[in-house]
Amino acid sequence: KGAAAKSGGTPAQKRAAAARGKATVKEDRTLKAVSRVVSAIYDARSHVPHRDAKMTRLVKEGFGGRASAVMLLCVRSGEEDYDETNAMFTFMQHVRAIRNRPRENSFNLSSAILAAQQGIGKLEIQLGMPNASSMDPNEIELDMHSPLELVELRDLLLELRELRARAR
């Protein structure tokens, strides 16, 4: 006698199983994309495929960029998991070989103030408002019909005020 296999379960159970399958496929694609990025950096290839997945775009600076990165490896000790664990150790050796150049983000306050002042100067000319740089940004009244340049002027005046407050 033969046993017949039946695909059982309610429609909701079948949909849940299909959703789990799709999630697993998506996770596999993401892990493969991360693996391709690590391999490209490890092999010193000219092109690193950071755009292959959202995850690789998010961790771009952590893999060979300006940021520090920490990666955690979870392994199983069972004999049936040997191949997967060995592959993970090989992957982590490649990750460990990546050298980042972490450095502090810098912000040059005086150049930011100068850029805001120059932007205001250009807008003064465009708008025909020679004394706009001395205006209080809160006194600029905007409505739906205000020109974009006036909105930009107000924003730059606010930015300049904040930058000067930081400089004190």
C-alpha positions in Angstrom: 0.0 0.0 0.0 1.2 3.5 -0.8 0.6 6.6 1.3 -0.8 9.6 -0.4 0.6 13.0 0.5 -2.0 15.7 0.9 -1.3 19.4 1.0 -3.5 20.3 4.0 -4.3 23.3 6.0 -6.6 26.2 5.9 -6.2 28.9 3.3 -4.9 31.2 6.1 -2.3 28.6 7.0 -1.3 28.3 3.3 -1.0 32.1 3.0 1.1 32.3 6.2 3.4 29.5 4.9 3.8 31.3 1.5 4.6 34.6 3.3 7.3 32.8 5.4 8.7 31.4 2.2 8.9 34.9 0.6 10.5 36.3 3.7 13.2 33.6 3.6 13.9 34.2 0.0 14.2 38.0 0.7 16.6 37.3 3.6 18.7 35.0 1.4 18.9 37.7 -1.3 20.0 40.2 1.4 22.6 37.9 2.8 24.0 37.1 -0.7 24.2 40.8 -1.4 26.2 41.4 1.9 28.4 38.5 0.9 29.0 40.0 -2.5 30.0 43.3 -1.0 32.4 41.7 1.5 33.9 39.5 -1.2 34.4 42.5 -3.5 36.1 44.5 -0.8 38.2 41.5 0.3 39.3 40.8 -3.3 40.0 44.6 -3.8 37.8 44.7 -6.9 37.2 48.1 -8.4 33.4 47.8 -8.2 31.7 47.1 -4.9 28.0 46.3 -5.3 26.6 48.4 -2.5 23.4 49.1 -4.3 22.3 45.5 -4.6 20.1 45.6 -1.4 18.9 48.1 1.2 21.0 46.5 3.8 24.2 46.9 1.8 23.4 50.6 1.2 22.8 51.1 5.0 26.1 49.5 6.0 28.2 50.9 3.2 30.3 53.1 5.5 30.8 50.2 7.9 32.4 48.1 5.2 35.5 49.8 4.1 34.2 53.3 4.7 34.7 56.0 7.4 32.7 54.3 10.1 33.5 51.6 12.6 31.5 48.4 12.3 30.7 45.5 14.6 29.5 42.1 13.3 28.3 39.3 15.5 28.6 35.7 14.4 26.1 33.2 15.7 27.1 29.5 15.2 25.8 26.1 16.3 27.9 23.4 17.7 25.9 20.5 16.3 27.6 18.1 13.8 24.7 18.6 11.3 25.5 22.4 11.3 29.3 22.0 10.6 29.1 23.1 6.9 27.1 26.2 7.7 29.3 27.1 10.7 32.5 26.6 8.7 31.1 28.9 5.9 30.2 31.5 8.5 33.8 31.4 9.9 35.2 31.9 6.4 32.9 34.8 5.8 33.9 36.4 9.1 37.6 36.0 8.3 36.9 38.1 5.1 35.0 40.7 7.2 37.8 40.9 9.7 40.3 41.6 6.9 38.4 44.7 5.8 40.2 47.8 7.1 38.1 50.9 7.7 39.4 54.4 8.1 37.2 55.8 10.9 37.4 59.5 11.4 35.4 62.1 13.1 32.9 64.0 11.0 34.0 67.6 10.7 32.1 70.8 10.2 33.8 74.1 9.4 31.6 76.7 11.0 33.3 79.7 9.4 32.9 78.3 5.9 29.2 77.5 6.5 28.6 81.1 7.7 30.4 82.4 4.6 28.3 80.1 2.3 25.1 81.3 3.9 26.2 85.0 3.5 27.0 84.4 -0.1 23.7 82.8 -0.7 21.9 85.7 0.9 23.9 88.1 -1.2 22.8 86.4 -4.4 19.2 86.3 -3.3 19.4 90.1 -2.4 20.3 90.7 -6.1 17.7 88.4 -7.5 14.9 89.8 -5.3 16.1 93.5 -5.6 16.3 93.7 -1.8 19.7 95.3 -1.0 19.3 95.2 2.8 17.9 91.7 3.1 20.9 90.5 5.1 20.0 92.8 8.0 16.3 91.6 8.1 14.8 89.5 10.8 13.8 86.2 9.2 10.6 86.1 11.3 9.4 89.3 9.8 9.4 87.9 6.3 5.8 87.1 5.5 5.2 84.2 3.2 2.1 82.9 1.6 1.2 80.4 -1.1 2.2 82.9 -3.8 5.6 83.9 -2.4 8.4 83.4 -4.8 10.8 80.5 -4.1 13.7 82.9 -3.7 11.9 84.7 -0.8 11.4 81.3 0.9 15.1 80.5 0.3 16.1 83.9 1.7 14.1 83.4 4.9 15.6 79.9 5.3 19.2 81.2 4.8 18.6 84.0 7.3 17.4 81.5 9.9 20.4 79.2 9.1 22.8 82.1 9.4 21.3 83.1 12.8 21.8 79.5 14.1 25.3 79.3 12.8 26.3 82.6 14.4 24.7 81.4 17.7 26.9 78.3 17.5 30.0 80.4 16.9 29.5 82.3 20.2 
